[in-house]
Amino acid sequence: AGLRLGHAVARKLLGAKRRPTALLAINDDVAAGAMWGLQKAGYVIPRDFSIFGFDNMVLSEQTTPALCTVDHQVETVATAAAEMLFKLIETGPAARLPAVKIPPRLVLRDSVAPAR
């Protein structure tokens, strides 16, 4: 569904009166679909459009060009959540656990170019 949505977004971008030069998609699937739609219409990524995804899925390395994305570190988040759950089980639900902050990581690849 994400690829189809991205392709639809690409068509909408091409029909805009003031066409943007970049797209930040909700996830890598939508970004890949937009990239495919724009390339199908004859545009070159990132020369004509910069495309940025979110998730850092395996797909983001396999697109042409490789997709810039945000890695929100799902495995690290899941591990931290599991550790917190185990502590709550050990100490009881009234325990006050410290907040855990896991910053996202920017993954720069080839789908973004400086603005013209």
Order of alpha helices (4+ residues) and beta strands (2+ residues): alpha-beta-alpha-beta-alpha-beta-alpha-beta
